[in-house]
Structure formats: C-alpha cells, structure tokens
C-alpha cells in the first residue's frame, strides 16, 4: 500500500487525472489502516510535493488541495475500517506503538544486546539480509543515474526519496527487531534497479 500510494501520487503529478488522485487517497488510507507506519507517508508525500513543485514550478494551491484530499480520504478509510464507532481503537493502538518505540525492545546485533536501539541497526540488517544481486543492481543503477546526472529527475526522486525517508525514520526508532520493519523500501529498490 505504501508503494502503490507513491505510484499514484507520481501518476497524478504526471497526468493531473482525478482518478489517480482518488486511487492515491484510497491506498493512503489502506496503508494507514493496515500499519501505523503508514503515517510516514504524510511527511514523505510532503517532501515529494515540495521537490516536484521546485522542479516543475507547479501551483502550490493545486498541490495543497491534492495533499488535503489525500489526507481527508485517508482518514475516512481508516475510520471506516474501524467501523466508524471504534476509531478510538486506532488511536489507542498508535499510542501503544509510539510508547513501545520510545522505550525500545531488547535486540541483538554484532555480538551485543541492546534495548535502546542502535541507529545503524537497519543499515547492517539491510546489507546482511538483502540478496547480493539486488545490492549490485542497485549500485549499478545509482552509478548510471549519477553518470547521466538524473538524480533530480522526478522519476528518480519518486523512487529514492520514499525508501530513504522510511529508512531514516526507522534508524531514529528504538525498536530494532528485524528487517521486516523496513520491507516497504524493497519495491522501490526493485523498480529503481530494473528501470535505471
């Protein structure tokens, strides 16, 4: 849902079709209904809209309206998944996860246990758990993007900003209990490695 939300934002920016904005809003709501980390989409979308606005000199008003629609539809979908009357359960669950991420969780990394989290945990986990061919393809894609000076193209930004933002959010988190927490970055890496 995280990846599909970003895909439809990219589509909407390219086409300005109402259908793409609506689909983005629906998947944003589903991302938040299935995982509290869906909230990371809010700053991610904000950064993408700002970057796109800077590159394409688009109207801030149209982007602000789109952002507002995405968030409002998302709230309706999350509320609907909790049966409208039980939406406080979402808030309770979010507060539990927030407290847990602040307190931390006992984890093992590079020969030692730590309950407060280590900022480099997910970097190590990424390089240990990610198949070597994917890492090689990703590095090759980065090389060609750098060589062709395409780092500021919207296509590249939409494939690199979301996983970078997501990874940074987890690096600042005190819960270090497995690579499953950063799985949403992989679809972006797959597409980036395949298309660049």
N, C-alpha and C positions, 0 to 999 in steps of 0.2 A: 504493500500500500504506500509505503514511503517513496519507493522508486516511481510508482505509477503516478503519484501526485506530482512529483517533479517533472515527469514526462509531459503531463497535460498542462502544466504551467508553461513549459517550453513551447508546446503546441499553441497555446493561447497567445503567447508573445509573438509567435510567427504568423498566426492566422487571424487573431482577434475574433474568432468564432465563439459565440455564446455557448455552444455545445462543449467546447474544450474547457471553458471556464467552469461550466457546471460539472463536468466529469472530474476536473481537478478538485473542486469543492467536495464532491461526494467521496473521492478517495482520501482527501484530507480528513474528512470525518471518520471514515473507516480506519485510517491509520491511528487516529486517536482513540477510537472505540476498542481497538484490539491491543494497543500497547501505550502505556503512558509516555513513552519516548516519542510518540507521535507529536508531542508538543514541541520537540526540537525542530519540527517543520516550520514553526512560526518565525524564529529568527533566520532560518535557512531561506525561506521564501522572501523575507525582508531583504536579506543580503543579495539574493538573485535579482529581485526587482530593482534594487539600487544600482547594481552592476549593469544591468540591462539598460536602465534609464540613462546612466552615464555614457554607455557605449552608443546607444541609438538615439539619444536626446528625445525620448518619448515624453508624452504628457504625464506629469506627476499625478494629476487628478484621475486619469483613467487607471493608472497603476494602483492608486489608493482605493478606488472603487472596487477593483478586482480583489485586492487584498481583503477588504471589508467583506465582500461577498463570500470569499473562500472561508473566512473565519466564522461568519454567521451560519452558513450552510453546515459547516463542520460541527458547530455547537448543536444545531438541530439534530444532526445524525447521531452524535454521541448521546444526547438526551433521549432520542428515540430508542437506541439500543439498550438503554437502562429503563425502558418502559415509561418514560416521561416523569412518572411519580417517584421513581427511585434514583433520580440523578445525583442525589447526595452520596450514593454509594461510590460514584466515580470520584468525587472529591475526597471521600474517606480513603479510598484506595490510593489515590495520588499522594495524600498526606503520609500514608504509611510508607510508600516507596521513597518519598523525599526524605523522611526521617531515617530510613534504612540506609540510604545512600550517603547521608551525613555521618551516621555512626560508623558505617563500614561493615565489613564481613571478613572473617579470617580466611586468608588466601595464601597459596604457596607459589613462590616464583624464584627461580635461580638459587635454590638451596636455602631459602629462608621463608618463615611465616610472617605475615603482616596483616593486621586488621584495619589499618588506616588507609590502605591503598597506596600504590606507587604510580606516579604519573606515567612511567614508561611501560607499565604492565601490558597494555593493549598493543603497543608497538612490538614488544617481544612476542606476544601471542600471535600477532599478525604474521610475523616472519617465520615463526615455528609451525603454525598451523595451516598457512596458505600454501597450496601446491607451488613448487618451484617454477613450473612452466608459466603459471599465471603471473608470478612476480617478474619473470624475464620478459614476458609480453608487455606488461605494464611499463617496465623500464624502457623497452624499445619504443613504445608509443610516446612516452614522455620525451625521449630523445628526438623523435620526428616532429613532435609539436614544438619543441624548443628550436629545432633547426629551421622549421618553417615559420617561426615567430607567430604561432597561432594561440598562445596562452590567453590572449584577451578576446578570442572569438567566442560568441555566445554558446556555441555547441560545446566547446571545451569547458567553459565556465560551468555550464549546467551538469557536466559530468564530473568535475573535480571539486567544486565548492560544497555540494551536499555531503559527500563522504568525508571531506576534510573537516567540515563543521561538526558532523556526527562523531567522528573520532576524537576531536578536541574536547567535545562535551564529556565523553567517557573518560578521557585522560584526567579530567578535573574531578572525577567522581571517586568516591571512596570504596565502591564495590568492585572488586577485581576477582570475579568468579567465573571466568570463561569467555571464550571468543564469541559465544552465542550472542553476547550483548552488542557486538559490532557487525553482526551478519548483514544488516541493511546496507553496508558500504559495498558489498560484493557485486550486486547488479551493475552499479556504476562502473566498477573496475572492469567487469566483463565487457560492457559496451565500449568503454574507452579503449581497452586493449584490442577489441575487434575492429573498431572503426578508424582509429588513428593510425 
